[in-house]
């Protein structure tokens, strides 16, 4: 974990460290508004990992279109689930959610509140009060290249307000940490890279080489602007003479979905995580062409399954993959994918590099670093009451 502080800083209490040393459990409340996709998985893993270490964890969550219908079946029973009236992004819904979160804090009395993504961060900054707060953007909104300059400046102002009001910005990648340090205000920044359970020390083993009748190239996730679906459709179509191609995931019909179908790329639609990982594991190559990111779990999932990743050249992707597997243009990415599909020695070299890099992204390492950060925070008024 890397940490930096700007300005005079805040005095940290040793209360949590003493609590940990005495064997008492911490109470950590995770707050997630758009509880689906990658945010669902990382929040679930963080809460479950801390719970497995003997700490008390809960997730206060909103229900959005991407939220799984069977949440309780997908989250370990050791984690408390608390529904919040975050069903839409209207002003009225946000006010209801804020009052509901305040009630949850008064009743649940957390030692730490961990705010996951922008809307949760804004609520924590506006006035949860009582417990120290950690804010993890999971991809800053002001880096969204699909938005207008005016919107991006507005997002930066809001993120600066949040940064000035929380105890720590807990960035999920070195790149996100660098972006956090650009924000004005008196801000402490810590970096705890995302991790997944498939790469944890107690479960990880080198993935067996897949036996494939034909090479397969896939894209994966929600067909949103972040994923550049039109670009992905063109690139997948460009290698379809060398490999089978498909998009794992999708969502509702929209421009991205239509672009895939027009390019002749099959779209699976949303699948359970086990089915998604099974489909991914049967692939040769994963195309991750995002316009912005925090630290993408789908890249880690591909690496865990010995699927070679070709990604857009943005900070978080380069951070995980190194320079040889990121590309600046569509043409560069198509050339690299065609070379990987044609050259077995190149495939083996890139797989060897991925196996070295993936060792740093286990969920157990991530949880231990978050716990270290939580125990360094000031004591909660709820815990002290």
N, C-alpha and C positions, 0 to 999 in steps of 0.2 A: 504494500500500500504506500502510495506517494502522497505527501501532504504539503501544502504551502499555505501561508497566511499573508494577507495584505492588510495594511493599516495597523492600528494598535492592537486589534484582536480582542477576544473575550477571555476572561479568566476561566479556566477549566477546573471543575471540581474533581476530587479523587473519589467521590462517593460511589460511582459505578465500578471503579477498579476495586475498591474495598468490598463491594457487593459481590463481584465475581470471585475475588480471592476467598471470601467466606463461604462460597458454594451456593449462594442464593441465586435463583433464576432471574434473569431480566424479563421484562414484559415489553415486547416490541409490536407496535401497531403499524402495519403496512397499509398505505392508502393508494388505491388505483381507480381512476375514473373510467377509462376506456379498457375494461378488463377483458381483453381478448388478444389473440395472436401472440406475438413475442412478449408483450407486456404481461400477459397472463402467465406465460411459462416462467419468465424470470422472477416475477413476484412469488409465484407458487414455490419455485425452487428455493428462494431465499428464506421464505417462511418455514418450509419443511426442513431445511438444513438446520436452522436455528432451533426448531422444535426437537429435532433428533439429538441435539446437544444438551437438551434439558431445559431450554428456555421456553417462555410462554409467548406464543405468537398469534396474531389475528390479522385478517385482511378485511379492511373496509372497502367495498367495491361498488362500482356503478354497473348498470346493465345497459350495454350498447349493442348495436346490431352484430358486432363481432364477438360478443360474449357467449361462451359455450352454454348450452341449455342445461347440461348436467354437471354444474360446478362442483357440487358436493361429492360426486363420484370421482372427480378428477383431482381433488385436493385431499391430502392425507388427513384422517380424522384428528390428528394431533393439532391441527391448525384450526382456529375458530374463524368462521366466515360470518361477516356482518354486512348485509345488504344496505346500500345507501340510495336514496331517491335521485340518482344521477341517470336518468333515462333519456335526457336530451340536453342540448347545450343552450337552452334559453336562459334568460336572466332569472326567471322564477325558479327553474330547476336548480340553478347554482345556489340560490339563496336557501332553498330547502335542504340541499346537500350540506351546506355550511353549518346550519343549525343541527342537522343530524349528526355530523362529525363531532361537533362540540359535545353533544349528549353522549356519544360513544366514548369520548375521552374522559368525561366526568365519571361514567360508569365503569369503564374498563381500566382507567388509571395507568396508562402506559409509562414506562421509563423513557422510551424513545418513540417518536413518530417518524416513520420513513415514508416520504412523499414520492410516489412513483409517477413521473411524467408531468407535463406542464400544468394541466388543470388542477391536479392534486397539489402541486407546488404553490399555485396561486391561492388556493384555499388555506394552506398552511401559513402563507405570508399574511393573508388578510386577518387572521385571528383565531387560530385554534388555541394557542396559549397553553401554558401549564407544563408541557413536556418539551424537551429539546427536540429540534427537528433536523432531519437530514433530507436533502432534496436531490433526487437523481433524475435528470431530464430524459435520459434514454433517447437522445437525439434532439438538439435544440431547435425550437420552432423557427428561429431567425436564420437557420441554415437551409430552409426549404426553398430551393431554387425555383420551384414552380410558382411561388407567390410573387406578387409585385413588390417593388422596393419599399413602397409605403407600408405594406403589411409587415415586411421583414423588420423595418425600423420600429414599428409598433410592438412587434413581438420582442425585439431587443429591449425596449423600454420596460415591458412587463417582466421579462426575465431579470433585468437589473433590479427591479423592485423586489422580486422574490429573493434574489441573491442577498439583498441587504437585510432581509428579515429572518432568514433561516440560520441555524447555527453552522451548518456545513453543507456545501455542495458536494455530493458524493458522485463524482463523474464515473461513468461506466467504461471509459477508455481514456488513454492519454490524450487523444485528439479532443475529446469532450472536455477534459480538464484544461487544455490550452484555451478552448473557447470560453470556459467559465472565467478564467483569469483575465480575459479581456473586458469583462463586465465591470462597470464602475461600482464603487462601494467597498465597504469593509467586509471582505468575504474570505472564509476559510475554504480551501478546495482540497479534497482528498480524492485519489483515484483508486477505485477497486474494479478491475476489469470483470466483465460478465463471464460466467462459467456455466457449464451444463453438467448434469449428473453423469452422463455417459463418459465424461472425461475425468471423473473423480478418481483419486488414487486407489480407493477400495473397490472400484468397479471396472476401471479401465483396463483394456487389453488391446493389443494391436488388432485392428479389424482384419478378418480373413479376406484375401483377394476374392472378388466376386467372379463367378463364372458366367459370362454373358455371351449369348449367341450373337448379339449385335450391339455395338456401342450405343449408348443412350445419353443424350444431352437434355438437361431439364432446367427450367426456371422454377421458382417456388415463392409462394406467399400471396398476399392480397394484391389484386391488380389495380393498385393506386398509382398516383403520380410519382410517389417515392420510388416505385419499382421501374419506372420508365417502360411501361408495357409495350408501347409502339416500337421502341428501339429493340427491346428483347424479342418481339415477334420477328422483326427483320433479321436479327442475328441468328435466332434459332432456325428460321427458314433457310438461311444461307449455309447451314451445315447439315441440312436434312438429307443431302445426297450421301453423306458419310455416316450418319447416325440417325436412329430414331429420336424424335424430339417430342417433348410435351411440357405442359405447365402444371405443376402440382399446386392445387389450391384454386384461388380465383375470387369467388364472391358473386355478388349480384351482377347481372348483365350491365355493361357499360362500355365506354370507348376502349378500355384496355382489353376486355373480353372479346369485343368485336374484332379488334386488331389481331388477336391471336387466331381467331377462327378464319379471318380473311387471309392470313398468312399460312393457313393449313396446319397450325399447331394445336393439337388437342388439349383441352383444359379439363382437369379431373373434377373441379369443384372442391369444396371444403371436405377434408377427410379427417377422421380421428388422428391424433398425434401418432399412434402406433402405426396406422396405415400410411401416414405421410412419411415417417422414417423408413418404413419398409420399402416404399416406392423410391425414396431417395437412395437407399442403400443398393438398389438394383441398377443404379445409374453409373455412368462413367465419368461424367463431367457436370458440374453445376455452374450455371451462369447467374451471377449476383450483380446486377447492373443498377445499383441504387444511386439516386441523386444526392441523398444525405442519409446519415445513419448515426446510431449511438455506438454499439458494438454488436453486430448482428449475430443472433443465435443460430440462424440458418447456416451461416458459414461454419460455425463450430460443429453443428450437426453433420454437415457434409464431411468435415475433416475427421470426425469420429468414425465415419463409415467408409473411409478411404475413397471418397469421391473427390476428384480434383476440382478446385474452384478457380474460375476466371471471373474477375470482378472489376468494377469501375474504379478508377484511380482517385479515390477520396481517402482522407486521413484514416478513418477507422478500418477500412478494408486493407489498406497498405500496412497498417499496424499489425494486423493479424497474419496476413499472407506474405508480406515482404514485397519487393519490387518486381519479381519475375511473373507474378500472377495477376497484376493489375494493369489496366489499359486505359488510355486517355480517350480513344475514339472507338466507334463501332467497328471500323475496318481493322484496327489493331486487334480488337478482341476476336473477330472472326478469323483472322490469320493465326492467332495463338490457338484458338480452339481446333482449327483444322490441323495445325502442327501436332497438337497433343493427341488427336485421334489417329494420326498417321504414324507417329513415332513412339514405339514402345519404350525406348531408352529415355526419352523426354518424360513420358508418363511416370516411369519409375523414379526418376530424379525428383520430380515435383511431389510425388507421394512421400518420398523420404523426407523432404523438407517439411511437408505438412505434418508428418508424424513427430518431428522434432518440435515444431511450434505448438502443437495442440496440447503438449504436456502442461502448459501454463494456464489452461482454461477449464479446470475442474470446478465443480460446484462446491466441493469441500474447501478448496483454497479460498474461493470467493467468500464463503460463509465465515471462515476464520478471520479474514480481513475486515469484514463488516462488523463482527463482534468486537474486534480490537478497537474499531472506531466508536462503536456504541458506548463502550465502557470508558472512553475518554471524555464523554460529553458531560455538561453540568447535570446535577441531579434534578429530577422532575419534582414539581410541586405536588403532583398526584402521589408519587412514591413517598414523599416526605410527610404528606398529610395523615 
